[in-house]
Amino acid sequence: MSVNLATAQVPKPGEGKIERLENFPSQFVNPRHIDVWLPNGYTNQKKYKVLYMHDGQMLYDSTITWNKQDWGVDETIQKLINKKEIEEIIVVGIWNNGAWRASEYFPEKALPYLKDDSLKQMLIDVGLKGKPLADSYLQFLVQELKPFIDQKYSTLSNPSSTFIAGSSMGGLISMYAMCEYPEVFGAAACISTHWPGSILLDDDRIPNAFMQYLTVKIPSPKNHRFYFDYGTENLDSKYKRHQQKVNELFVQKGYSVSNYLSLEFKGADHKEVDWKKRFATPIRFLMQKE
């Protein structure tokens, strides 16, 4: 849902603090807000790992989201830090671009694997509003946003300390970011990954194109970790059969329980309230010690 950037409130976190980078400019994509969450006691005397998350307006404060739901990212992460289950981390919440969200989140380099030209054109014209933007979006993340974050905040900038996460189409772009920039990101959490890639929920052609893309682009298991999950209700119920094929492919590429986790959450729906309930699980996995 599109939000007026000029009037959008800064989220009020239950834990830590949020600094907004307002209307962050880019030569690759339209400007958008970036809401950076800092844990309690943040100081320049320490170095922090960084988690980049898509759909940034949905992460911290349900009182200002369109559906009155949020991920509870601040509370969950701070609780894990307090219990010493994970190290301290900064979260960079990247706002989605409203009407262009699918255009920015659909893995662009999977399109050539769609052999049905009529389907490909319909997907581009209707689903992506005429213009795939995922490669531009990732250029924005890697060439503009990440360097700014590393300069402004006290970060650990290496791949083993740089993570990316999102849900639904945000799961797809998180997977794509790892495959396209394995030298930048060390781990990805792809939550309720929208393998159909469009509104054609029971059509295998787009998921098969993603599989073909992954076959040639999955990064080395030696220094990367992937987390996938799905629920069993409503839209999430469409994902299991595709995820099982993805799991098999990652095993063929050398991934194992140490660097690959794929989970089913029975009874879970395609909603922020459900992602909030299980968010601690992917965060623990992303931040496990090497």
Steps between C-alpha positions, in 0.01 A plus 500: 500500500636840403579744781556874480867535590458862606247418772624156608572477871823362640429170678515495878685183598436306818875439530806687373464809285426581138673754283332590172697571186229705332436472128832325447607592145611259232607511138354151452153506660251749642589652838350343812533513876753280676422427867816390681449319830780521757505266802494626858840643593617550142845659504770585249743318730369166367458352154161358405377245250230627264170352383337657194123442487249572225150645555658726760178682591356176644775404744472694823172672586150363433333829592614659173488208252219464245368175652584577865752214509880498529787253525607596852858507373619734776354300790605161366858595422553693824366204700744264324785745565405529868497121533839488323357270235628729225757777471391862473376602158366800309188463283463708183131511406466589131156628409336333204401714205123455518363426155847401372567247778466193277714662230783550750466162672451259205838334416567661167758258363249214529294655218714356215422151633130555426467340158134595453531845345133585551523419872825694531348806335185481712709472815707804404206708379257420782695359795806723465321805354708488184843520659698244702695693766664236719848549359471876551368445852798281588738756353339755730553271800856402421645813336317776688323392819753256647800735456301778668401275792859382544620860502235641734479215751754282679462185294677180415484527122628157395264241342499276808351792695256621232158336474182554299141396570143539387167325454292401199643694202750629756610139540563477127711817489698386806584174323584695184726742688707212637532343157587824321729644771654208691802719571275746692247286687588197710156378603137545395165431665228437240175484695177376336685527170254573220619235255205552259648844435165640386125456538519174300514294818461153347715551193846338517666694220625792711618282793679279246677807361617585853630144537696525176646831612598352838662201333768726355512775764489344849813630677760283667385316813843560652415853615125555453186406693139485381181482705161426342160439655128494427169463679212270413206740478357693203771645273780327691341163423609548135870498586582154638540307175726767354705530817560125504654522152715794612616299802609213276691737274691658790597156630631414152707819512668392824288668768432316826336555839789725603425764236149425371172494688153456353201484735124453485286684755166325530204732538701807395348746251650757263492787750734715706351365822607149397848610391534680833429178692790316335744782423741389773562175310649651181692761700669233712589309183637805316714599794632160603871500564715390210 
